[in-house]
Every structure is written in structure tokens, then in C-alpha cells.
């Protein structure tokens, strides 16, 4: 049966490839033609709505009624990103096999086990009337586009997807998909690593995996230079108070880090109605601004890495404690499949799926399976006028936990933790999974009103970079980024002079890593005398001359990463290294291994690693020749056909532990960045129009659009797209107009 299923899956993929090779390619389409494709008539509106567009196809929606604004937003999201939204809907409901065939059955089984929509009926039933009307208007706008747009996006036609009308259930289930707990990624890797380890070795290693892992300070190195490496996950956000700013207004900057993909995972928009006036970054299919500003305040944030979940070892429960639900999958090219999903008193038995596979049954208790109302919280945030409004709005925000940054037109800045967390014991967990008889009440939670918050700091700034937050009433989480990016961010913001908007924008492009430089110098000291061969001596000189910058033309950065890529596997067995790479403090754990290595062996291993690295460095001397950023559509993964969906490939600045994050694993040779900085925002609250955004890619998700990748040159130069708040400025600068008319 497995062989037949695999054959079916191969045939489904093959038919997609053939359809793509024989069918028409995405054709080039200009902005005017794209805007002309908007279905503008007969919308469920009370009055006409005007959409102002700039040359990058960034919309600013002007509506006379709040509900009309919501409809127009839904229409705009579907116009720009319908294919992206439809794929997210398939994933959220575990329906990937409907387009990918039998090869996706196990994926769908896992997605249905996680059951993202479990609480959605209760969430919808509890919505305030105003939020319900807003959400329904947004859905109505999406559906108007689906019904009346002249043609479907290329991806949907290629995959054979015919979009059905959206419902509130669809909207809120996709929203839950976007709230997944970052701990799941860590757990999946640690479970695999633990299965290959001796129990005693695991017990010894576990406490180290929970630590920030900062190396002990050297007497001659400032604290901010003692960094550890963050391999995955992250964002940066900071705000400076008005008294620290050259303009006299508070300034905020945000830099979310996500997968590098096309279309971008954000879109830029502005809006104005009687109850809404804001500009910012929105997630496709979500009817609120995640990062941005209104006339009174600005907001940004980073992932809190909050522990919103627990794994429970349910192996001791009797068989009658489990229930089972049966679901039917529609499988493209193979009819239907029935899957059986086990449920425990603590939640779904997620170890039955490949993502969290274990040698004993594990159940998931997730805050996302309970009722919370993030949409109302974010809509209240969009309307907030001061710090008190900001805090009150985010007290209702449960998942995913966020470290939120605030700036106000009164010059104040602040920071708060926004999450709903169980009132756990203060001590770290003893293992990955809790016992089923854990003696604490999972239903007893604390909210953002109870978690740490601070305003008007003496230093005149607030900043976040996925670092461990201050202790509060309960532990917020257990796997945080080490203090690499946050230390660099604080060091740059602590300069005595008043900071300009250019200084804040420069944070987005900063690629200096004092921690990597410190480790490089330490390895050179441990090595001792310079090596003898010309190639090794050349590499040694690059290391010795390096200033810690990961500019794409840096030879020192390339030399250091190649040396580390050869040295680490020589010091650490593969299974143990895999465990280290499951958490964000991997470089600190590597330094721990270096510290434990006898000096004579360490010197010999560094010399051997330098010899091998010198051979690899001979033809590729700069960091950008090794470290490249590739912009590709999801369809680039298809064999043969995928080459059509590769759009750019260029030398990348930055690294894992720089503010301009461009993620990578251990470096053995050329590689392509798949994760890192993907969007940027900066606002100076002294001027309502001083709001700047840029995407790594483009605004329009339509393949062939002139706005599909048009912001890439801006990104590479450090330029931005201005999105003003003043209506008169918008009307003057956003030259392309669309008028939506009621039915």
C-alpha cells in the first residue's frame, strides 16, 4: 500500500510539472493592468471607498465608515495575496493532500492532530459585536474578489485550486495557525536528538540547553562583546525617547525575522475611517496592523519565545483515558483516506505524528486550544492614544507571546510582555515532557496585565531581540536567544549623542558581531604561532585583520566561518552537535566544549581545521561569495519547473548573530540564506508622515507583476517606501486611485 501511495504521489507531482511546462507561463503585467483587475463594483458597502496607491502598489484606503474599510481591506488582501492566503488556509485545516496528493497525507494527519481550529467556534461566539462586524466585512471583501476577479493567480491554476468563499471560521483558524508555539520547533529537534542519546548523558546536558549560555567574561572585553549565536528565530525592535532624539520626537524601528520567501510574509498598508487611522505592516489574510503607527503612538515587537504549551508524558494513563476521532482526507489522485487521531485528557497525542515523534506517547496542552481574542486586542491597539491604552489593549493578547515596544507622540517609550501564560512553578522543567500528575493547575493563567512592563527608562530607550525577559510572576519560557543582538542593539543606542532617524535606520543594516570577533581572537590565541603554508598564512592574516564585520566583501568573516565549520565537527560528535543546534544558544554550547578541550588537543584541532579551511577558502575569499541570499517562490521546490521561480541571488551581508540577520548553519562552502530579516519599519513620531517601510521582495504577490520584487533594490541600498498618515499628503503622493462602489 505504501508503494502504491508513493507512486500516486509521484504521479500527482508529475502531472503538476507537466501542466506547468506545457501551459502558459506567468506573463509580465504592469501596475496599471493589475489595478484594473480589481473588481470595484457591487461591493457590500454603505458608501464609495477610495484606495490611493503609490508606485509600489502600496494602498492607503480612505473610507467613510469603519465596516466599509474592513471590506476594502479584505478586497486588497485578496487582490495582492490570494494565492498565499489560500495555501495558508489549506495548511490550517490539514488539506494539503487535496493539492499535493498522497505524499502529503502524513502532513495532513499531523496538522489535524494539532487541530488549529479547535477553539474557533467558541472564539467566534464570544466576539464583541464591533469585532465581529469588522471580521465579517474583511471576509466579505475577500469573497467579493474571489467571486468577481477576472482570473485566478497562476499558482492556484497550476495546483488546480478553486477558491471557495471564506468564512469567519476560515479567518480565525488561519489566525490560529499563525500563533504556533516556537517551542514546538525546539521540541521536534530535541526529541530526535534525545532518542539517540544515553539517558545519563541527556540528564547532564539538559540544564545547559535551558541556559542563555553566555561565556565567562574576559577581563579585556566589554560585556556586550560576549555573545552566543542564534541560529534560528528572531526579530529586533527598539524605540528611543523624544529627549534622546534629534527631532525631539520618539523614534521606533522594527525588523521582523522570518523565512525569506516570495511573496513576502508581510504587506504594507495605510487606512483611514472614522474609527481607524494607521499605517503599517500586515500579515496576509489578517485584518489588523501588526507593526506600525497611528496619529498618537507607534508599536513593534519581537517573539517572546513564550512557553504557551506543555508536553505531557501520557504513557502511564490507562487505555480508557484516550478517545479517538476519525477524519476523512480528500487526496488528489487517490480518492479519500481515513485517519484516526488520538486524544488524551491533556490534549491531542501529538507523538502519533512525525513532527513530535517519540518512543512513548506525548500529549500537547496548548494555549491556542483555549479561547482568546487577539483580533479585538490588536484593533484596540490600532486606536490606542497613550501608554495606558497600549497596555490595556494588549492585556487581552494571549498567543503567540510578544515582547511589545511602545513609542508615543508625547516622547515616551515603553515595553511590555503580551501573553497569557500558565502559572507554572518558578523552577526550570526537569525534562522535555511533564508527568501527567504534575501538581499545578493548567487553567490558572497570568495575562499581560500581570507580566513585566516598564516605561520612561532612565537610559531613554527600550529594545528587544528575543532575549530572556526580566523575571515576573511566572516563567515566560525556557528557550531564548542569547544576548548577542540585544547587546549590540543596546550598545548602539547607548551612545551619548542625540540619535537621528539615520542612526535608527542604520540599526537595520548593522552587521558587526563583537561576539564572533571575540571567539575568533580566542581561537587565534589558542592556535599560537602562525601556520606555515602560503594558503594557511593567507587565511590566518584574514582572521587576524578581521574587525568583526559581516559585510559581503569581508574576507575575515569568510575565513572565520570556514574555520568554525571545520573545527566544530572535530570537537563535538554529530549526535551531540545536532542537539546543540536544536536551541538558540548553540555557539555558547560550542564555546563550552572548546573550554573543556585540553589545550594541546585544541591547538592541534584548530591547526587541522585551518588547513582544511584554507583549501576551501582559496577560490572563495569574501563572505558574500559564500553567503548568498536567494529569492525564490514556493513553487521553486518543484523539479524541472522550479527554475522558473528563482528570482534573485546575490551576496548577503550579515550573519546569525548580527542585527541584520541572515541565518545559516555551519559553513563548509557556498550556501543560500533562507531565514532572516525580511521587512523593516521606522517612524519618527515628531512627524505624522515620517513612516518608512520596505519589504525584501515586493508588495504584489501576483507572479509577473512589476511590483513582485521591485523593493529588492531599495532593500539592498537601505532605502524605504514612505507611507504618510496625513490624508492630504497621501492624496498628493499616492497618484493611482481606485474607487469602490456599493452594490
Phi, psi and omega in degrees: 000319179297321179295320178295317179298317180296319178297317176302315181297319179296319180295322178296314178297318180298320180295324177296317180296315180298317178301320180289322181289323183271334182278176180291145176279160174301128182266152178295133181221133183273172184299318182300318179292323178296316180292328178292339180281351178295128174282102192262351186251151172073027180281158178283070184243156173272334183207161177301149179236136177255131173249120175265132181240142171264185185292343179267009181064033172275125182267147165234116188263128180243114185230149180275346182224144182300315181297326177293323177299317180298318178299314181296323177298315178300318178298316181295315179300316180293321177300315185276327193218033185300317181299316179300316180294320180293322178294320177297323179295318178300318180294315184300327182260005181065049183238026183294326181294345175294335178246333184259353176081196187300335181296342183259006183298315181294325175298314179296323177299317178295316181297322179286332173296317180291334167053064185298332183267012187305315185268357189300315179303321180288325178297314181296318181297331184266000184297139169299151184303319182296317178295319180299316180296320179297311181297318180295321177299318178299314178298320179298322178294318176301313185291328176297320178294314180302320184283325192244352180297143185293334180205157179275156173302151183305317183302318182290323177294319180295319183275355179074032181262125173250108185297135172263160180303143176279155175233170174300326178298318177299312184301313185281335175288318175298321177300319178294324176303321181286356183256016184301150184279128180298337179298332182299322179296316179296314181302316184300321180285320182291325178297319178295318181293319182296325181299335182262005185249151171294137182305322180292320178295321178296316181299325179287325185280327189308312181300327180290329180292338182270352184271158172296331174073040179278128178298153177298141185290144170274150183297331186260012182238128175296155185304321185292351179267357182261091189248163165239166187263136174256112183281328185220162170074140172150162172201162174239144173207141181206154174216140177246143182290160181302324182288346176263357188257141179295332181277345185087354177252153174297147181232137181235145177221137178227149186210081181290144179246119179216188177299139176274110186207164173240134354295161177300155180277004175232160166223157184256138179204156172230159184204152175210128173207179180305326183251000184220130176209102186199161172226151178166194180262132179238149171276134180305129180087001179245126190271041177209160180273123180277323181223126180169210182204160170237189182294348187245321185222166171229155182216150174208187180178172177224160176298131178283348189054038183289144177273087180268009184220159168226144168264135179242132172282110184252021182293336181274354181286145179289158182304326182289350178284346183259146171241171183220136173241148183246130178231150183251127177261137169269122188245121182300126179079001184216024175071236181232157174228144176257131177238143179250129187238123183272146180231140177244173176297343182262350182137186182296147179275086189285345177290351175286349180252157185298329187301317182239042181299136179215170181275003175211156187291134179235134178250151182252124168252114187235137177300333180291348175273359176254175184273126171207163190228077179291331182294314177298321179299315183288325176293324175292323177298319179300335183259359185298147182244346181201183183300319181296318177298318180302310181295318182296320180297315187278353174298334179271001182272121186256307185220154345287146183305136183231146171261101193264138182250139184235143169218140182237158178293346174279004178089356182279152173227154181200178184207141177211158175265126181246107181189160167246119187233143177294148180280079182283160168298153185288338185285150177298154179295149181280344180195180181298317184248143177272156174286151182295341180259026179305130190273057173208157189270114182291339183276351180272107186239157170249153182246181178300336177292338182258345185273164184302142176208149179210148184219152180055054181295150182299327181288344179084014176206160170232153183204153178213143177209047179065021179280166180294125182283169176298155178294138175236208180294328183223158173297133180275335181178185186225348182234100183244162172290144176291167188279049180275298181294321182294324178295317178295318180298314180293323179297318180290325181280346183272000179300144189291333184287157172297138185268139178263170175300325178296322177298319181290318177298327181296336177301324182297334186249008183290130184231025179268135179236092178300327180295318177295322178296319178300314179294321178301313181294325178297317179295322178295321177296318180293329180291320181089230186295148177301149179289173190260322186288155181301319182293318179293321180294321178298315179296318179301319179295321176299318178295316183292328182270354187293141180256007180088005181269138176257042170298150184297337180266007183284126174276330179295320179298317179297317181297316182296313183292325176293320177298314181296321179297332177271326186285314189301313179295340178283334183264332190236126177301151187302317182296319180290320178297321177300322177295316178301320184287355178282341183243169186280345184265033187301319183292325176296322178292325175295317178299323177301319178293321178298317180299328184275354182276130178304141186306318182295317179292320180298317179299318181293321181290322177295318180297318179294319178295322179296320178299314181291320179295324180297323178293322180285334184277347189299323183260350184225090191266337183260157180299319182292339175284339176264321193250103187236147180257123182250124177261117184216147175281159178304326181292351178296344178286346180289136176297149177064303184287336188299333183298336179293343189247023171262123191247333181197153180204110187216161178301137184248133169280163172090178183201191181299323191245027174252159180301315171280088189278129171225102193287151177199163174263195178303138189264119173247343183180199181299143180208167183240133179289131178239357184212141176156204179300133183223349179205153181222146178219140172214132175227135171257113188284000172288342184224119181301338182265357184272068180234122187232138182221155171203145179247145170280089185140243180197173184279323187268125179275004183281117179302128182098347181292146177291347178256019181285319180227021189288347179270357180299314177300323177298314180303314184290330179274346185084022179265172186219169173254123180277133176234098184286161175266324183295129181299321182295327177289317179300313182298328181280323189264330180268095197280344186258129187241140171231133178247123177266135183243148182288157173277000000 
